[in-house]
Amino acid sequence: GCLGRMLGLAVQALGVHTDSSIFAIVGAGAMMSGSGRITLFMTVVMVEITNDLMLAPPIACATLTAVFVGNLFNHGYYHEVIHAQHM
């Protein structure tokens, strides 16, 4: 969320007229879906929170990208918890 907000403010500083809170929402969704590898769920939750269907494509792209990048480095958070509890 914070990095998305900072990116939104940077884009505004470049002269593009946009709402920086949209960047914060997309960034928060990407962060949560990337750590837990829960793509579709996070997309639906973020769209329901904002009640704006027009945000579905950017949130979906951000969550998919976050999951793919996260998979390059390690398993998801919940997968690691299962291993830690020896289940």
JOJO-V618244 format. One record per residue. N is the residue number from 1. PSI is psi in whole degrees, -180 to 180 (* if undefined). Layout:
n = [N N]
psi = [PSI PSI]
This chain:
n = [1 2 3 4 5 6 7 8 9 10 11 12 13 14 15 16 17 18 19 20 21 22 23 24 25 26 27 28 29 30 31 32 33 34 35 36 37 38 39 40 41 42 43 44 45 46 47 48 49 50 51 52 53 54 55 56 57 58 59 60 61 62 63 64 65 66 67 68 69 70 71 72 73 74 75 76 77 78 79 80 81 82 83 84 85 86 87]
psi = [-48 -41 -37 -41 -42 -39 -41 -41 -36 -39 -39 -37 -25 -5 2 128 101 165 117 -17 -26 -41 -37 -41 -44 -42 -39 -42 -41 -40 -46 -39 -31 -36 -34 -6 45 78 -62 -41 -47 -36 -47 -43 -46 -36 -39 -36 -44 -21 37 104 -21 -17 -7 -47 -47 -36 -42 -42 -42 -40 -40 -44 -41 -40 -44 -43 -41 -38 -23 -28 -42 -178 168 168 -47 -32 -40 -36 -41 -43 -38 -30 3 48 *]
